[in-house]
Amino acid sequence: MKKALLLLAAVVTLAATQAQQKHIEPYWHGFYVAGGYDFATNLNKTAFSDKATLHGFYAVGGWQIRKESGVGLGVEFMKDPTGAFNQLPVFVELRTHYLRSQLTPFSTVYVGYSIPLGSTSGGENAIKIEKGGVMWGVNAGVRYAFNRNLCVNAYVGYMGIHLDEVSRWENGELTIRRPLLLQNIKAGVSVSYFFKH
């Protein structure tokens, strides 16, 4: 998490020094794609004190409706090092850019469904997602445009995931299946490309 925050600070600093030199505004009407990496960890204490550490790789394709906003469809592969919470969220996002400049703050709001990938943490005390569930979130960050097509983004955010059924084993015996809510804080970086319409 500290590395992601340091990376965010470095991108903001670099972008701030470059933004005063010239005005570059990305294409604002047409198709865009974005892809990146984020790191998330849950803040809430669950009934079983679950700790989910999620590394996510995602891609979004969308349409820039107007200068300030666009809507997109995305998918993310989320990997938990233990294997317990591996999942594949599919979501719709609303993306907003607040300034018509080379450096601009932005935000995204998204909602979707998280599909379990069938992996477990393994061992006699295993955890496995049996049924996925709704996911939602919000990100806020900065976008820096290298030219009219290519931009880099850095952000922090919140993501909630409500899993409808999570199984738990103790000493090799299935003991309980119940819903689980993960409230995550996250940070990430991405690259976006805007196509001229």
mmCIF file of the C-alpha atoms, coordinates in Angstrom:
data_MODEL
# 
_entry.id   MODEL 
# 
loop_
_atom_site.group_PDB 
_atom_site.id 
_atom_site.type_symbol 
_atom_site.label_atom_id 
_atom_site.label_alt_id 
_atom_site.label_comp_id 
_atom_site.label_asym_id 
_atom_site.label_entity_id 
_atom_site.label_seq_id 
_atom_site.pdbx_PDB_ins_code 
_atom_site.Cartn_x 
_atom_site.Cartn_y 
_atom_site.Cartn_z 
_atom_site.occupancy 
_atom_site.B_iso_or_equiv 
_atom_site.pdbx_formal_charge 
_atom_site.auth_seq_id 
_atom_site.auth_comp_id 
_atom_site.auth_asym_id 
_atom_site.auth_atom_id 
_atom_site.pdbx_PDB_model_num 
ATOM 1   C CA . MET A 1 1   ? 0.000   0.000   0.000   1.00 0.00 ? 1   MET A CA 1 
ATOM 2   C CA . LYS A 1 2   ? 2.862   2.394   0.844   1.00 0.00 ? 2   LYS A CA 1 
ATOM 3   C CA . LYS A 1 3   ? 4.480   1.688   -2.531  1.00 0.00 ? 3   LYS A CA 1 
ATOM 4   C CA . ALA A 1 4   ? 1.253   2.508   -4.348  1.00 0.00 ? 4   ALA A CA 1 
ATOM 5   C CA . LEU A 1 5   ? 0.860   5.794   -2.445  1.00 0.00 ? 5   LEU A CA 1 
ATOM 6   C CA . LEU A 1 6   ? 4.494   6.733   -3.183  1.00 0.00 ? 6   LEU A CA 1 
ATOM 7   C CA . LEU A 1 7   ? 3.904   5.947   -6.858  1.00 0.00 ? 7   LEU A CA 1 
ATOM 8   C CA . LEU A 1 8   ? 0.794   8.150   -6.826  1.00 0.00 ? 8   LEU A CA 1 
ATOM 9   C CA . ALA A 1 9   ? 2.795   11.015  -5.278  1.00 0.00 ? 9   ALA A CA 1 
ATOM 10  C CA . ALA A 1 10  ? 5.569   10.617  -7.863  1.00 0.00 ? 10  ALA A CA 1 
ATOM 11  C CA . VAL A 1 11  ? 3.105   10.687  -10.784 1.00 0.00 ? 11  VAL A CA 1 
ATOM 12  C CA . VAL A 1 12  ? 1.380   13.790  -9.379  1.00 0.00 ? 12  VAL A CA 1 
ATOM 13  C CA . THR A 1 13  ? 4.717   15.569  -8.887  1.00 0.00 ? 13  THR A CA 1 
ATOM 14  C CA . LEU A 1 14  ? 5.959   14.693  -12.376 1.00 0.00 ? 14  LEU A CA 1 
ATOM 15  C CA . ALA A 1 15  ? 2.695   15.684  -13.941 1.00 0.00 ? 15  ALA A CA 1 
ATOM 16  C CA . ALA A 1 16  ? 2.577   19.005  -12.063 1.00 0.00 ? 16  ALA A CA 1 
ATOM 17  C CA . THR A 1 17  ? 6.035   20.031  -13.301 1.00 0.00 ? 17  THR A CA 1 
ATOM 18  C CA . GLN A 1 18  ? 5.200   19.075  -16.898 1.00 0.00 ? 18  GLN A CA 1 
ATOM 19  C CA . ALA A 1 19  ? 1.700   20.555  -16.980 1.00 0.00 ? 19  ALA A CA 1 
ATOM 20  C CA . GLN A 1 20  ? 2.931   24.150  -16.906 1.00 0.00 ? 20  GLN A CA 1 
ATOM 21  C CA . GLN A 1 21  ? 5.023   23.712  -20.073 1.00 0.00 ? 21  GLN A CA 1 
ATOM 22  C CA . LYS A 1 22  ? 2.262   23.063  -22.628 1.00 0.00 ? 22  LYS A CA 1 
ATOM 23  C CA . HIS A 1 23  ? -1.464  22.488  -22.982 1.00 0.00 ? 23  HIS A CA 1 
ATOM 24  C CA . ILE A 1 24  ? -2.492  19.038  -24.176 1.00 0.00 ? 24  ILE A CA 1 
ATOM 25  C CA . GLU A 1 25  ? -6.079  17.854  -23.999 1.00 0.00 ? 25  GLU A CA 1 
ATOM 26  C CA . PRO A 1 26  ? -6.903  14.220  -24.919 1.00 0.00 ? 26  PRO A CA 1 
ATOM 27  C CA . TYR A 1 27  ? -9.543  13.470  -27.533 1.00 0.00 ? 27  TYR A CA 1 
ATOM 28  C CA . TRP A 1 28  ? -12.814 13.827  -25.745 1.00 0.00 ? 28  TRP A CA 1 
ATOM 29  C CA . HIS A 1 29  ? -15.433 12.253  -27.967 1.00 0.00 ? 29  HIS A CA 1 
ATOM 30  C CA . GLY A 1 30  ? -15.164 8.607   -28.974 1.00 0.00 ? 30  GLY A CA 1 
ATOM 31  C CA . PHE A 1 31  ? -13.861 5.235   -27.908 1.00 0.00 ? 31  PHE A CA 1 
ATOM 32  C CA . TYR A 1 32  ? -11.313 4.789   -25.105 1.00 0.00 ? 32  TYR A CA 1 
ATOM 33  C CA . VAL A 1 33  ? -9.534  1.832   -23.529 1.00 0.00 ? 33  VAL A CA 1 
ATOM 34  C CA . ALA A 1 34  ? -7.797  1.645   -20.166 1.00 0.00 ? 34  ALA A CA 1 
ATOM 35  C CA . GLY A 1 35  ? -5.807  -1.047  -18.431 1.00 0.00 ? 35  GLY A CA 1 
ATOM 36  C CA . GLY A 1 36  ? -3.882  -1.206  -15.207 1.00 0.00 ? 36  GLY A CA 1 
ATOM 37  C CA . TYR A 1 37  ? -2.943  -2.706  -11.872 1.00 0.00 ? 37  TYR A CA 1 
ATOM 38  C CA . ASP A 1 38  ? -4.345  -2.093  -8.417  1.00 0.00 ? 38  ASP A CA 1 
ATOM 39  C CA . PHE A 1 39  ? -3.750  -3.396  -4.917  1.00 0.00 ? 39  PHE A CA 1 
ATOM 40  C CA . ALA A 1 40  ? -6.618  -3.778  -2.443  1.00 0.00 ? 40  ALA A CA 1 
ATOM 41  C CA . THR A 1 41  ? -6.971  -4.981  1.137   1.00 0.00 ? 41  THR A CA 1 
ATOM 42  C CA . ASN A 1 42  ? -10.071 -5.232  3.289   1.00 0.00 ? 42  ASN A CA 1 
ATOM 43  C CA . LEU A 1 43  ? -10.522 -2.808  6.179   1.00 0.00 ? 43  LEU A CA 1 
ATOM 44  C CA . ASN A 1 44  ? -13.498 -4.419  7.858   1.00 0.00 ? 44  ASN A CA 1 
ATOM 45  C CA . LYS A 1 45  ? -13.200 -7.143  10.458  1.00 0.00 ? 45  LYS A CA 1 
ATOM 46  C CA . THR A 1 46  ? -15.278 -10.109 9.302   1.00 0.00 ? 46  THR A CA 1 
ATOM 47  C CA . ALA A 1 47  ? -16.784 -12.760 11.590  1.00 0.00 ? 47  ALA A CA 1 
ATOM 48  C CA . PHE A 1 48  ? -13.750 -14.960 10.908  1.00 0.00 ? 48  PHE A CA 1 
ATOM 49  C CA . SER A 1 49  ? -11.142 -12.149 10.823  1.00 0.00 ? 49  SER A CA 1 
ATOM 50  C CA . ASP A 1 50  ? -10.529 -12.753 7.101   1.00 0.00 ? 50  ASP A CA 1 
ATOM 51  C CA . LYS A 1 51  ? -7.691  -10.784 5.551   1.00 0.00 ? 51  LYS A CA 1 
ATOM 52  C CA . ALA A 1 52  ? -8.029  -10.497 1.772   1.00 0.00 ? 52  ALA A CA 1 
ATOM 53  C CA . THR A 1 53  ? -5.021  -9.042  -0.038  1.00 0.00 ? 53  THR A CA 1 
ATOM 54  C CA . LEU A 1 54  ? -5.961  -8.636  -3.690  1.00 0.00 ? 54  LEU A CA 1 
ATOM 55  C CA . HIS A 1 55  ? -3.726  -7.881  -6.674  1.00 0.00 ? 55  HIS A CA 1 
ATOM 56  C CA . GLY A 1 56  ? -5.902  -6.792  -9.593  1.00 0.00 ? 56  GLY A CA 1 
ATOM 57  C CA . PHE A 1 57  ? -5.247  -6.511  -13.331 1.00 0.00 ? 57  PHE A CA 1 
ATOM 58  C CA . TYR A 1 58  ? -8.072  -4.914  -15.285 1.00 0.00 ? 58  TYR A CA 1 
ATOM 59  C CA . ALA A 1 59  ? -9.180  -3.627  -18.674 1.00 0.00 ? 59  ALA A CA 1 
ATOM 60  C CA . VAL A 1 60  ? -11.996 -1.229  -19.570 1.00 0.00 ? 60  VAL A CA 1 
ATOM 61  C CA . GLY A 1 61  ? -13.420 -0.254  -22.939 1.00 0.00 ? 61  GLY A CA 1 
ATOM 62  C CA . GLY A 1 62  ? -15.815 2.632   -23.181 1.00 0.00 ? 62  GLY A CA 1 
ATOM 63  C CA . TRP A 1 63  ? -17.197 5.672   -24.925 1.00 0.00 ? 63  TRP A CA 1 
ATOM 64  C CA . GLN A 1 64  ? -16.287 9.237   -24.003 1.00 0.00 ? 64  GLN A CA 1 
ATOM 65  C CA . ILE A 1 65  ? -19.728 10.864  -24.111 1.00 0.00 ? 65  ILE A CA 1 
ATOM 66  C CA . ARG A 1 66  ? -18.560 14.437  -23.685 1.00 0.00 ? 66  ARG A CA 1 
ATOM 67  C CA . LYS A 1 67  ? -15.477 16.365  -22.596 1.00 0.00 ? 67  LYS A CA 1 
ATOM 68  C CA . GLU A 1 68  ? -15.939 15.530  -18.945 1.00 0.00 ? 68  GLU A CA 1 
ATOM 69  C CA . SER A 1 69  ? -17.439 12.046  -18.828 1.00 0.00 ? 69  SER A CA 1 
ATOM 70  C CA . GLY A 1 70  ? -17.551 8.590   -20.327 1.00 0.00 ? 70  GLY A CA 1 
ATOM 71  C CA . VAL A 1 71  ? -19.117 5.210   -19.663 1.00 0.00 ? 71  VAL A CA 1 
ATOM 72  C CA . GLY A 1 72  ? -17.345 1.873   -20.001 1.00 0.00 ? 72  GLY A CA 1 
ATOM 73  C CA . LEU A 1 73  ? -17.519 -1.892  -19.504 1.00 0.00 ? 73  LEU A CA 1 
ATOM 74  C CA . GLY A 1 74  ? -14.675 -3.574  -17.647 1.00 0.00 ? 74  GLY A CA 1 
ATOM 75  C CA . VAL A 1 75  ? -13.316 -6.827  -16.282 1.00 0.00 ? 75  VAL A CA 1 
ATOM 76  C CA . GLU A 1 76  ? -10.699 -7.421  -13.588 1.00 0.00 ? 76  GLU A CA 1 
ATOM 77  C CA . PHE A 1 77  ? -8.722  -10.480 -12.525 1.00 0.00 ? 77  PHE A CA 1 
ATOM 78  C CA . MET A 1 78  ? -8.235  -10.295 -8.735  1.00 0.00 ? 78  MET A CA 1 
ATOM 79  C CA . LYS A 1 79  ? -5.640  -12.633 -7.246  1.00 0.00 ? 79  LYS A CA 1 
ATOM 80  C CA . ASP A 1 80  ? -5.378  -13.372 -3.525  1.00 0.00 ? 80  ASP A CA 1 
ATOM 81  C CA . PRO A 1 81  ? -1.971  -14.900 -2.648  1.00 0.00 ? 81  PRO A CA 1 
ATOM 82  C CA . THR A 1 82  ? -3.703  -17.485 -0.427  1.00 0.00 ? 82  THR A CA 1 
ATOM 83  C CA . GLY A 1 83  ? -6.059  -18.503 -3.259  1.00 0.00 ? 83  GLY A CA 1 
ATOM 84  C CA . ALA A 1 84  ? -9.123  -18.078 -1.031  1.00 0.00 ? 84  ALA A CA 1 
ATOM 85  C CA . PHE A 1 85  ? -10.536 -14.914 -2.616  1.00 0.00 ? 85  PHE A CA 1 
ATOM 86  C CA . ASN A 1 86  ? -9.536  -15.161 -6.308  1.00 0.00 ? 86  ASN A CA 1 
ATOM 87  C CA . GLN A 1 87  ? -12.336 -13.650 -8.410  1.00 0.00 ? 87  GLN A CA 1 
ATOM 88  C CA . LEU A 1 88  ? -13.257 -11.999 -11.692 1.00 0.00 ? 88  LEU A CA 1 
ATOM 89  C CA . PRO A 1 89  ? -15.430 -8.861  -11.357 1.00 0.00 ? 89  PRO A CA 1 
ATOM 90  C CA . VAL A 1 90  ? -17.302 -7.632  -14.443 1.00 0.00 ? 90  VAL A CA 1 
ATOM 91  C CA . PHE A 1 91  ? -18.533 -4.054  -14.115 1.00 0.00 ? 91  PHE A CA 1 
ATOM 92  C CA . VAL A 1 92  ? -19.899 -0.880  -15.678 1.00 0.00 ? 92  VAL A CA 1 
ATOM 93  C CA . GLU A 1 93  ? -18.084 2.362   -14.863 1.00 0.00 ? 93  GLU A CA 1 
ATOM 94  C CA . LEU A 1 94  ? -18.840 6.065   -15.130 1.00 0.00 ? 94  LEU A CA 1 
ATOM 95  C CA . ARG A 1 95  ? -15.608 8.053   -15.593 1.00 0.00 ? 95  ARG A CA 1 
ATOM 96  C CA . THR A 1 96  ? -15.405 11.817  -15.031 1.00 0.00 ? 96  THR A CA 1 
ATOM 97  C CA . HIS A 1 97  ? -12.540 14.242  -15.810 1.00 0.00 ? 97  HIS A CA 1 
ATOM 98  C CA . TYR A 1 98  ? -12.839 17.616  -14.109 1.00 0.00 ? 98  TYR A CA 1 
ATOM 99  C CA . LEU A 1 99  ? -10.502 19.884  -16.122 1.00 0.00 ? 99  LEU A CA 1 
ATOM 100 C CA . ARG A 1 100 ? -9.829  20.296  -19.827 1.00 0.00 ? 100 ARG A CA 1 
ATOM 101 C CA . SER A 1 101 ? -6.061  20.211  -19.400 1.00 0.00 ? 101 SER A CA 1 
ATOM 102 C CA . GLN A 1 102 ? -2.980  18.019  -19.539 1.00 0.00 ? 102 GLN A CA 1 
ATOM 103 C CA . LEU A 1 103 ? -3.232  17.305  -15.815 1.00 0.00 ? 103 LEU A CA 1 
ATOM 104 C CA . THR A 1 104 ? -6.690  16.758  -14.399 1.00 0.00 ? 104 THR A CA 1 
ATOM 105 C CA . PRO A 1 105 ? -8.313  15.150  -11.383 1.00 0.00 ? 105 PRO A CA 1 
ATOM 106 C CA . PHE A 1 106 ? -10.688 12.331  -12.268 1.00 0.00 ? 106 PHE A CA 1 
ATOM 107 C CA . SER A 1 107 ? -13.061 9.915   -10.598 1.00 0.00 ? 107 SER A CA 1 
ATOM 108 C CA . THR A 1 108 ? -14.745 6.650   -11.476 1.00 0.00 ? 108 THR A CA 1 
ATOM 109 C CA . VAL A 1 109 ? -17.864 5.083   -10.010 1.00 0.00 ? 109 VAL A CA 1 
ATOM 110 C CA . TYR A 1 110 ? -18.588 1.462   -10.854 1.00 0.00 ? 110 TYR A CA 1 
ATOM 111 C CA . VAL A 1 111 ? -20.927 -1.419  -10.111 1.00 0.00 ? 111 VAL A CA 1 
ATOM 112 C CA . GLY A 1 112 ? -20.940 -5.031  -11.241 1.00 0.00 ? 112 GLY A CA 1 
ATOM 113 C CA . TYR A 1 113 ? -20.859 -8.696  -10.321 1.00 0.00 ? 113 TYR A CA 1 
ATOM 114 C CA . SER A 1 114 ? -17.863 -10.667 -9.037  1.00 0.00 ? 114 SER A CA 1 
ATOM 115 C CA . ILE A 1 115 ? -17.483 -14.199 -10.412 1.00 0.00 ? 115 ILE A CA 1 
ATOM 116 C CA . PRO A 1 116 ? -15.608 -16.724 -8.213  1.00 0.00 ? 116 PRO A CA 1 
ATOM 117 C CA . LEU A 1 117 ? -12.713 -18.546 -9.881  1.00 0.00 ? 117 LEU A CA 1 
ATOM 118 C CA . GLY A 1 118 ? -13.126 -21.806 -7.922  1.00 0.00 ? 118 GLY A CA 1 
ATOM 119 C CA . SER A 1 119 ? -9.827  -21.692 -6.041  1.00 0.00 ? 119 SER A CA 1 
ATOM 120 C CA . THR A 1 120 ? -9.346  -22.348 -2.318  1.00 0.00 ? 120 THR A CA 1 
ATOM 121 C CA . SER A 1 121 ? -6.762  -21.415 0.262   1.00 0.00 ? 121 SER A CA 1 
ATOM 122 C CA . GLY A 1 122 ? -6.007  -25.161 0.542   1.00 0.00 ? 122 GLY A CA 1 
ATOM 123 C CA . GLY A 1 123 ? -5.139  -27.239 3.563   1.00 0.00 ? 123 GLY A CA 1 
ATOM 124 C CA . GLU A 1 124 ? -7.409  -28.545 6.297   1.00 0.00 ? 124 GLU A CA 1 
ATOM 125 C CA . ASN A 1 125 ? -8.638  -25.042 7.179   1.00 0.00 ? 125 ASN A CA 1 
ATOM 126 C CA . ALA A 1 126 ? -9.560  -23.914 3.679   1.00 0.00 ? 126 ALA A CA 1 
ATOM 127 C CA . ILE A 1 127 ? -11.724 -21.042 2.469   1.00 0.00 ? 127 ILE A CA 1 
ATOM 128 C CA . LYS A 1 128 ? -13.487 -21.006 -0.916  1.00 0.00 ? 128 LYS A CA 1 
ATOM 129 C CA . ILE A 1 129 ? -15.930 -18.639 -2.652  1.00 0.00 ? 129 ILE A CA 1 
ATOM 130 C CA . GLU A 1 130 ? -18.888 -20.775 -3.752  1.00 0.00 ? 130 GLU A CA 1 
ATOM 131 C CA . LYS A 1 131 ? -21.117 -17.984 -5.092  1.00 0.00 ? 131 LYS A CA 1 
ATOM 132 C CA . GLY A 1 132 ? -20.042 -14.521 -6.173  1.00 0.00 ? 132 GLY A CA 1 
ATOM 133 C CA . GLY A 1 133 ? -22.010 -11.382 -5.636  1.00 0.00 ? 133 GLY A CA 1 
ATOM 134 C CA . VAL A 1 134 ? -22.454 -7.699  -6.288  1.00 0.00 ? 134 VAL A CA 1 
ATOM 135 C CA . MET A 1 135 ? -19.448 -5.369  -6.195  1.00 0.00 ? 135 MET A CA 1 
ATOM 136 C CA . TRP A 1 136 ? -19.267 -1.580  -6.274  1.00 0.00 ? 136 TRP A CA 1 
ATOM 137 C CA . GLY A 1 137 ? -16.771 1.186   -5.723  1.00 0.00 ? 137 GLY A CA 1 
ATOM 138 C CA . VAL A 1 138 ? -15.376 4.637   -6.320  1.00 0.00 ? 138 VAL A CA 1 
ATOM 139 C CA . ASN A 1 139 ? -11.884 5.858   -7.269  1.00 0.00 ? 139 ASN A CA 1 
ATOM 140 C CA . ALA A 1 140 ? -10.339 9.337   -7.241  1.00 0.00 ? 140 ALA A CA 1 
ATOM 141 C CA . GLY A 1 141 ? -7.018  10.326  -8.728  1.00 0.00 ? 141 GLY A CA 1 
ATOM 142 C CA . VAL A 1 142 ? -5.148  12.272  -11.388 1.00 0.00 ? 142 VAL A CA 1 
ATOM 143 C CA . ARG A 1 143 ? -4.740  11.810  -15.127 1.00 0.00 ? 143 ARG A CA 1 
ATOM 144 C CA . TYR A 1 144 ? -1.694  13.073  -17.009 1.00 0.00 ? 144 TYR A CA 1 
ATOM 145 C CA . ALA A 1 145 ? -1.811  13.306  -20.819 1.00 0.00 ? 145 ALA A CA 1 
ATOM 146 C CA . PHE A 1 146 ? 1.395   12.657  -22.766 1.00 0.00 ? 146 PHE A CA 1 
ATOM 147 C CA . ASN A 1 147 ? -0.384  13.557  -26.013 1.00 0.00 ? 147 ASN A CA 1 
ATOM 148 C CA . ARG A 1 148 ? -3.951  13.632  -27.359 1.00 0.00 ? 148 ARG A CA 1 
ATOM 149 C CA . ASN A 1 149 ? -4.198  9.820   -27.270 1.00 0.00 ? 149 ASN A CA 1 
ATOM 150 C CA . LEU A 1 150 ? -2.107  8.471   -24.393 1.00 0.00 ? 150 LEU A CA 1 
ATOM 151 C CA . CYS A 1 151 ? -2.568  9.173   -20.675 1.00 0.00 ? 151 CYS A CA 1 
ATOM 152 C CA . VAL A 1 152 ? -1.366  7.716   -17.384 1.00 0.00 ? 152 VAL A CA 1 
ATOM 153 C CA . ASN A 1 153 ? -3.573  7.606   -14.280 1.00 0.00 ? 153 ASN A CA 1 
ATOM 154 C CA . ALA A 1 154 ? -2.905  7.139   -10.565 1.00 0.00 ? 154 ALA A CA 1 
ATOM 155 C CA . TYR A 1 155 ? -5.687  6.761   -8.016  1.00 0.00 ? 155 TYR A CA 1 
ATOM 156 C CA . VAL A 1 156 ? -6.923  5.583   -4.627  1.00 0.00 ? 156 VAL A CA 1 
ATOM 157 C CA . GLY A 1 157 ? -10.371 4.250   -3.887  1.00 0.00 ? 157 GLY A CA 1 
ATOM 158 C CA . TYR A 1 158 ? -12.909 2.113   -2.079  1.00 0.00 ? 158 TYR A CA 1 
ATOM 159 C CA . MET A 1 159 ? -14.376 -1.186  -3.310  1.00 0.00 ? 159 MET A CA 1 
ATOM 160 C CA . GLY A 1 160 ? -17.097 -3.263  -1.674  1.00 0.00 ? 160 GLY A CA 1 
ATOM 161 C CA . ILE A 1 161 ? -17.674 -6.923  -2.546  1.00 0.00 ? 161 ILE A CA 1 
ATOM 162 C CA . HIS A 1 162 ? -20.628 -8.898  -1.177  1.00 0.00 ? 162 HIS A CA 1 
ATOM 163 C CA . LEU A 1 163 ? -19.996 -12.606 -1.749  1.00 0.00 ? 163 LEU A CA 1 
ATOM 164 C CA . ASP A 1 164 ? -23.240 -14.606 -1.501  1.00 0.00 ? 164 ASP A CA 1 
ATOM 165 C CA . GLU A 1 165 ? -21.647 -17.831 -0.215  1.00 0.00 ? 165 GLU A CA 1 
ATOM 166 C CA . VAL A 1 166 ? -18.212 -18.607 1.209   1.00 0.00 ? 166 VAL A CA 1 
ATOM 167 C CA . SER A 1 167 ? -17.374 -22.127 2.463   1.00 0.00 ? 167 SER A CA 1 
ATOM 168 C CA . ARG A 1 168 ? -15.030 -22.849 5.369   1.00 0.00 ? 168 ARG A CA 1 
ATOM 169 C CA . TRP A 1 169 ? -13.384 -26.089 6.389   1.00 0.00 ? 169 TRP A CA 1 
ATOM 170 C CA . GLU A 1 170 ? -11.870 -26.870 9.774   1.00 0.00 ? 170 GLU A CA 1 
ATOM 171 C CA . ASN A 1 171 ? -9.665  -29.946 10.161  1.00 0.00 ? 171 ASN A CA 1 
ATOM 172 C CA . GLY A 1 172 ? -10.799 -31.102 6.717   1.00 0.00 ? 172 GLY A CA 1 
ATOM 173 C CA . GLU A 1 173 ? -14.535 -30.885 7.568   1.00 0.00 ? 173 GLU A CA 1 
ATOM 174 C CA . LEU A 1 174 ? -16.922 -28.421 5.942   1.00 0.00 ? 174 LEU A CA 1 
ATOM 175 C CA . THR A 1 175 ? -18.205 -26.375 8.872   1.00 0.00 ? 175 THR A CA 1 
ATOM 176 C CA . ILE A 1 176 ? -20.133 -23.408 7.485   1.00 0.00 ? 176 ILE A CA 1 
ATOM 177 C CA . ARG A 1 177 ? -21.313 -21.642 4.352   1.00 0.00 ? 177 ARG A CA 1 
ATOM 178 C CA . ARG A 1 178 ? -22.309 -18.018 4.725   1.00 0.00 ? 178 ARG A CA 1 
ATOM 179 C CA . PRO A 1 179 ? -22.231 -14.622 2.967   1.00 0.00 ? 179 PRO A CA 1 
ATOM 180 C CA . LEU A 1 180 ? -19.201 -12.370 3.356   1.00 0.00 ? 180 LEU A CA 1 
ATOM 181 C CA . LEU A 1 181 ? -18.790 -8.625  2.865   1.00 0.00 ? 181 LEU A CA 1 
ATOM 182 C CA . LEU A 1 182 ? -15.308 -7.297  2.060   1.00 0.00 ? 182 LEU A CA 1 
ATOM 183 C CA . GLN A 1 183 ? -14.852 -3.531  2.326   1.00 0.00 ? 183 GLN A CA 1 
ATOM 184 C CA . ASN A 1 184 ? -11.569 -2.740  0.596   1.00 0.00 ? 184 ASN A CA 1 
ATOM 185 C CA . ILE A 1 185 ? -9.305  0.257   0.252   1.00 0.00 ? 185 ILE A CA 1 
ATOM 186 C CA . LYS A 1 186 ? -7.187  0.271   -2.880  1.00 0.00 ? 186 LYS A CA 1 
ATOM 187 C CA . ALA A 1 187 ? -4.590  2.154   -4.896  1.00 0.00 ? 187 ALA A CA 1 
ATOM 188 C CA . GLY A 1 188 ? -3.552  1.713   -8.499  1.00 0.00 ? 188 GLY A CA 1 
ATOM 189 C CA . VAL A 1 189 ? -2.060  2.955   -11.737 1.00 0.00 ? 189 VAL A CA 1 
ATOM 190 C CA . SER A 1 190 ? -3.323  2.625   -15.289 1.00 0.00 ? 190 SER A CA 1 
ATOM 191 C CA . VAL A 1 191 ? -2.785  3.715   -18.854 1.00 0.00 ? 191 VAL A CA 1 
ATOM 192 C CA . SER A 1 192 ? -5.613  4.979   -21.026 1.00 0.00 ? 192 SER A CA 1 
ATOM 193 C CA . TYR A 1 193 ? -5.784  5.504   -24.775 1.00 0.00 ? 193 TYR A CA 1 
ATOM 194 C CA . PHE A 1 194 ? -8.340  7.791   -26.455 1.00 0.00 ? 194 PHE A CA 1 
ATOM 195 C CA . PHE A 1 195 ? -9.195  7.227   -30.113 1.00 0.00 ? 195 PHE A CA 1 
ATOM 196 C CA . LYS A 1 196 ? -9.916  10.173  -32.377 1.00 0.00 ? 196 LYS A CA 1 
ATOM 197 C CA . HIS A 1 197 ? -13.542 10.187  -33.504 1.00 0.00 ? 197 HIS A CA 1 
# 
